[in-house]
Amino acid sequence: MISLSIFLAPGPWQIVLIVVIVLLLFGGKKIPELMRGLGSGIKEFKDASKEEDTDKKE
C-alpha cells in the first residue's frame, strides 16, 4: 500500500514545478507583493496568538 505521507510531502521536483506554475500564473512582478501580503498575514496571526496567550495567563 502507498502511504498517504508520500502525497503530503512534496519532493524537490514537485516544489520546482509549483514555483514554475506560480511564476507563470502571477508573473515576476506580482510575487514580491504576494509574499509581503503573506508575511504581514503571518505576523498578524502571531501577534494575535501572543495576545491571546497573555490574556489567558492573567
C-alpha distances in whole Angstrom, upper triangle without the diagonal:
4,6,9,12,11,13,15,17,18,19,23,23,22,24,27,26,26,30,31,30,32,35,35,35,37,39,40,43,41,39,41,42,39,38,41,40,37,38,41,39,37,40,41,38,39,42,42,39,42,45,43,42,46,47,45,47,50
4,7,9,7,9,12,13,15,16,19,19,18,21,23,22,23,26,27,27,28,31,32,32,34,36,37,40,38,35,37,38,35,34,38,37,33,35,38,35,34,37,38,35,36,40,39,37,39,42,41,40,44,45,43,45,48
4,5,6,8,10,11,13,15,19,19,17,20,23,22,22,25,27,26,27,31,31,31,33,35,36,38,36,33,36,37,33,32,35,35,31,32,35,33,31,34,35,32,33,36,36,33,36,39,37,36,40,41,39,41,44
4,5,6,7,9,12,14,18,18,16,18,21,20,20,23,25,24,25,28,29,28,30,32,33,36,33,31,33,34,30,29,32,31,28,29,32,29,28,31,32,29,30,33,33,30,33,36,34,34,38,38,37,39,42
4,5,5,6,9,12,15,16,14,16,19,19,18,21,24,23,24,27,28,28,29,31,32,34,32,29,31,32,28,27,30,30,26,27,30,28,26,29,30,27,27,31,31,29,31,34,33,32,36,37,35,37,40
4,6,6,8,9,13,14,12,14,17,17,17,20,21,21,22,25,26,26,28,30,30,33,31,28,30,32,28,27,31,30,27,28,31,29,27,30,32,29,30,33,33,31,34,37,35,35,38,40,38,40,43
4,6,7,9,13,13,11,13,16,15,14,18,19,19,20,23,24,23,25,27,28,31,29,26,28,29,26,25,29,28,24,26,29,27,25,29,30,28,28,32,32,30,33,35,34,34,38,39,38,40,43
4,6,10,13,14,11,12,16,15,14,17,19,19,19,22,23,23,24,26,27,29,27,24,26,27,24,23,26,25,22,23,26,24,22,25,27,24,25,28,28,26,29,32,31,30,34,35,34,36,39
4,6,10,12,9,10,14,14,13,15,18,18,19,21,23,23,24,26,26,29,27,23,25,27,23,22,25,25,21,23,26,24,22,25,27,24,25,28,29,27,29,32,31,31,34,36,35,36,40
4,7,8,6,6,10,10,10,12,15,15,16,18,20,20,21,23,23,26,24,21,23,25,22,20,24,24,21,22,25,24,22,25,27,25,26,29,30,28,31,34,33,33,36,38,37,39,42
4,6,5,6,9,10,11,13,15,16,17,19,20,21,23,23,23,26,25,22,24,26,23,22,25,26,23,24,27,26,24,28,30,28,28,32,33,31,33,36,36,35,39,41,40,41,44
4,5,5,6,9,10,11,12,14,15,17,19,20,21,21,21,24,24,20,22,25,22,21,24,25,22,23,27,26,25,27,30,29,29,32,33,32,34,37,37,37,40,42,41,42,46
4,5,5,6,9,10,11,12,14,15,17,18,20,20,20,24,23,20,23,25,23,22,25,26,24,25,29,28,26,30,32,31,31,34,35,34,36,39,39,39,42,44,44,45,48
4,5,5,6,9,10,11,12,14,15,16,18,19,20,23,22,19,21,23,21,20,24,24,21,23,26,25,24,27,30,28,29,32,33,32,34,37,37,37,40,42,41,43,46
4,5,5,6,9,10,11,12,14,15,16,17,17,20,19,16,18,20,18,17,20,21,18,20,23,22,21,24,27,25,26,29,30,29,31,34,34,35,37,39,39,41,44
4,5,5,6,9,10,11,12,14,15,15,15,19,18,15,18,20,18,17,21,22,20,21,25,24,23,26,29,28,29,32,33,32,34,37,37,38,40,42,42,44,47
4,5,5,6,9,10,11,12,14,15,16,19,18,16,19,21,18,18,22,23,20,22,26,25,24,28,30,29,30,33,34,33,36,38,38,39,42,43,43,45,48
4,5,5,6,9,10,11,12,13,14,17,16,13,16,18,15,15,19,19,17,19,22,21,21,24,26,25,26,30,30,30,32,35,35,35,38,40,40,42,44
4,5,5,6,9,10,11,11,11,14,13,11,13,16,13,13,17,18,16,18,21,21,20,23,25,25,26,29,30,30,32,34,35,36,38,40,40,42,44
4,5,5,6,9,10,10,11,14,14,12,15,17,15,16,19,20,19,21,24,24,24,27,29,28,29,32,33,33,35,38,38,39,42,43,44,45,48
4,5,5,6,9,10,12,15,13,12,16,17,15,16,19,19,18,21,23,23,23,26,28,27,29,32,32,33,35,37,37,39,41,42,43,45,47
4,5,5,6,8,9,12,10,8,12,13,11,12,16,16,15,17,20,19,20,23,24,24,26,28,29,30,32,34,34,36,38,39,40,42,44
4,6,5,5,6,9,9,8,11,13,12,13,16,17,16,18,21,21,22,24,26,26,28,30,31,32,34,36,37,38,40,42,43,44,47
4,6,6,8,11,11,11,14,15,14,16,19,19,19,22,24,24,25,27,29,29,31,33,34,35,37,39,39,41,43,44,45,47,49
4,6,9,11,10,10,14,14,12,15,18,17,17,20,22,22,23,26,27,27,29,31,32,33,35,37,37,39,41,42,43,45,47
4,7,8,6,7,10,10,9,12,14,14,15,17,19,19,21,23,24,25,27,29,30,31,33,34,35,37,39,40,41,43,45
4,6,6,7,10,11,11,13,15,16,17,19,21,21,23,25,26,27,29,31,32,33,35,37,38,39,41,42,44,46,47
4,6,6,8,10,11,12,14,15,16,18,20,21,22,24,26,27,28,30,31,32,34,36,37,38,40,42,43,45,47
4,6,7,8,10,11,12,14,15,17,18,20,21,23,24,26,27,29,30,32,33,35,36,38,39,41,42,44,46
4,6,5,6,9,10,11,12,14,16,17,19,20,21,23,25,26,27,29,31,32,33,35,37,38,39,41,43
4,5,5,6,9,10,10,12,14,15,16,18,20,21,22,24,26,27,28,30,31,33,35,36,38,39,41
4,5,5,6,9,10,10,12,14,15,16,18,20,21,22,24,26,27,28,30,31,33,35,36,38,39
4,5,5,6,9,10,11,12,14,15,17,19,20,21,23,25,26,27,29,30,32,33,35,37,38
4,5,5,6,9,10,11,12,14,15,17,18,20,21,23,24,26,27,29,31,32,33,35,37
4,5,5,6,9,10,10,12,14,15,16,18,20,21,22,24,26,27,29,30,32,33,35
4,5,5,6,9,10,10,12,14,15,16,18,20,21,22,24,26,27,29,30,32,33
4,5,5,6,9,10,11,12,14,15,16,18,20,21,23,24,26,27,29,31,32
4,6,5,6,9,10,11,12,14,15,17,18,20,21,23,25,26,27,29,31
4,5,5,6,9,10,11,12,14,15,17,18,20,21,23,24,26,27,29
4,5,5,6,9,10,10,12,14,15,16,18,20,21,23,24,26,27
4,5,5,6,9,10,11,12,14,15,17,18,20,21,23,25,26
4,5,5,6,9,10,11,12,14,15,17,19,20,21,23,25
4,5,5,6,9,10,11,12,14,15,17,18,20,21,23
4,5,5,6,9,10,10,12,14,15,17,18,20,22
4,5,5,6,9,10,11,12,14,15,17,19,20
4,5,5,6,9,10,11,12,14,15,17,19
4,5,5,6,9,10,11,12,14,16,17
4,5,5,6,9,10,11,12,15,16
4,5,5,6,9,10,11,13,15
4,5,5,6,9,10,11,13
4,5,5,6,9,10,11
4,5,5,6,9,10
4,5,5,6,9
4,5,5,7
4,6,5
4,6
4
